[in-house]
Amino acid sequence: MKRSTKRIRRFLLFLVGGAMPVILILGMVFRLPPSLITVLILVLGLMLAAMWLWYQANLDATGDEWWQDDQASGWRGY
């Protein structure tokens, strides 16, 4: 995996994680209903958790893993 791809994924994690306090602050400033803020925070939390798991799972991926099948035949050669 290229270095810039890792940097972009970390930046996306930062954006989603940073959106949570921003929503809390904007909710207080604009007096949004607490139920709306709660739903938005939960959705962003689930997105952040899924993105973080995906990021951690692919940290050491090079793209040459044995399970990647470039041909649709399904034959793995063993």
N, C-alpha and C positions, 0 to 999 in steps of 0.2 A: 504494500500500500504506500502510496506516495506521501511525503511529508505534508504537502499542502492539503491533502484530503483529510488528514488527521486534524490539521489546524481548523479547517472549515467545520468539521464535526464538533470540535471543542467550542467553536464560536456559536454554533447552533445551540449547544447545551447551555452556554452562558446566556444566550438570548431568552430561551424558555425559562430558565431559572431566574433570570432577572426580571421577567415579566410578572412574576408572582408578587414581589413587593410593590411593583409599580401599580398593579391592579388594586392592592390593598390601599395604597396612598390615594389613588384616584377615586376609589370607592368612598373614602373618608371625605375627600375634598368635595366631590359632587353628590354626596349623601345618597349613594346607590343603596338599594335594598340588600340587607345582609344575605338573603337567600341567593341573589344573583352573584354576589362576590364569592360565596361559598362554592357555588357550582363552577364558576370560572377557575377558582383555585384548585378544585378537585380535578378538573379536566387538565389544567396545566401540570398538576402533580403527576397524573397518570402519563401524560406525554413525556415529562422529564424522566420518569422512572423507566419507561420503555426505551427512550433514546439512550439513557445511561447504560442500561443492560446491553443494548445493541453495540454501543461504543466499546464497552469492556469486552464483549465477546469477540470483537473484530480487531482488538488492539494488535495482536501478533499475526494477523492474516496477511499473506503475501499475494494471494490470488492463484497460487499454485497448489492448493490443497488437493489431496487425493480424491475427495468426494465430489469435486467439481467435474461434471461431465459435459464436455463440449459437444458431444454427439448425442442425439436423442435416442440412440439404440438401447441404452440402458446397460450395455455390456461394459464391465469394469476391468476386464482383463485378468480375472483370477478364477 
